[in-house]
């Protein structure tokens, strides 16, 4: 038997777990290396926990307790149901509860895109809640003018009162069709990798066609998005060692992003050449090579 905390000889077999937070059953994927460091992985918008698989498998054997979360309304986590909606504050509250339930002695949070934004809000509000933070392709949100918010609220009311999910229904013929759609977003995925990801991201419905596992309500635009100025107030409060990793071909790259990153105290940055937004599937080995020394140095 391997001693507690010893480095495993290979990537642990992933297991599925469920934790209830705020009335919703949240799905978790765990790779347990037996150690005292929990690495909590937070996916991006319309993604799901299993998309971290390629990056986890690219890691050299580690004694980390790795936990990937499906956000509410994504993957196998419960949807909010009739009358509910998905606000960023809800994601933050869910992560705080899940992290408290699963963490061991140390906690490192790694978030991609929306997950990075959620992590930055949580740790901006609770600066001592984790021991390290990795932002992969954060930070949002896109710029928005306050003068545009009344029209945005009107559009949200039109889209959600009542909500018609059929407006967003784009079913796929089968798993191979889902894989082809994934390859449009996840650059560089082989056919085999895309098929593997498709089995987690989509599922057959009662009519035999495949549909994404996320709630189509996510396709509507939130009525009151956070402005960059509000985000900056959170980012300036981040007190944990922080690393930003992004692709130099990302659509989010540019001066606006750099100005936001400047708000984070002591932030280390690493740009990956030839990589776009989906870093964790486009460049899993490069990502893994950056995680290990960061986590080990904490």
PyMOL commands that set and color helices and strands:
alter all, ss='L'
color gray80, all
select helices_A, chain A and resi 49-58+88-102+114-125+146-160+165-168+175-185+191-201+216-219+228-235+255-261+279-282+284-297
alter helices_A, ss='H'
color red, helices_A
select strands_A, chain A and resi 15-21+24-32+37-42+65-69+106-112+132-136+202-204+210-212+241-247+268-272
alter strands_A, ss='S'
color yellow, strands_A
deselect
rebuild
show_as cartoon
